[in-house]
Amino acid sequence: MTDLHTFSVAIPVYQGATTLPGLLEELARPTIPSKTPDGHDCVVSEVLLRFAQGPAASPATAPTGTTKYPTGS
């Protein structure tokens, strides 16, 4: 049996209303445990958003993302 390798994705967010929906959609698949090409079990265990205080309602977009893509824990 192999150990599950977990990793985090840290994202600097600027103009999140236009960029976060597509980015979170792309990150949804790696949040399901899978195997690397070398056969290791892996999963994205968390996505950390760091807001750059820019326009486009970035903070308002994040709760929608966390509701649509809840963590497995």
N, C-alpha and C positions, 0 to 999 in steps of 0.2 A: 504494500500500500504506500502511496506517495503522500507527502504533506501538501496541503492546499496553500499555495502562495497567494497572499492577498496584497494588494497595493492600492494606493490612494492616487487620485488625480487632483492636482491643485490648478485652478484656473483663474488668472487675472481677468476680471470682467469689466469691459467698457462697452457701452451701448448694448447692454444685455437684452433689451426687448427685441432687438433684431438678431442677435447672435446666439442667445441661450437656447431657444427652442430647438434649433437644428443641432446644436452641439450636444444637448442632453439626449436627443433622439439617437445620435451616433454612439453615445456612451451607454445606452440601455443594454445593448447586446453583451458587452463585456462584464456586466453586473451579474450575469448568469454563469456559474462555474463552467469552465471549459478546459481544454488541453492546449498547451503550446505546441508548436511544430516538433519540439523535442520530447513531447509526452508528459510534461509537467502540468499538474492541475493548478489553475489560476483563476482569480476573480478580482474585479474592481470592487473593493469593499466600501469606498467612500469617494465622494466628489466634493471638494472644498472650493467654494466660490469666494473670491476676494474682490470686493467692489472697488472700482477706481473713482467713484464719485462723479462719474460722467452723466451725460443726459440719457434719455431713452428708457427710463423706468426700470433699470436693472434690478433694484430691490423688489419691485412689485412682481417681476417675472419669476424670481427664485421660488417663492412659495408654491406656485403652480408646478414648477419642475419637481419639487420635493414631494408633492402630492401625487403626481403622475408616476414618478420613479422612486418609490419608497425603498429603504434599505431592507436587506434580508434579515436584519437582527431584530 
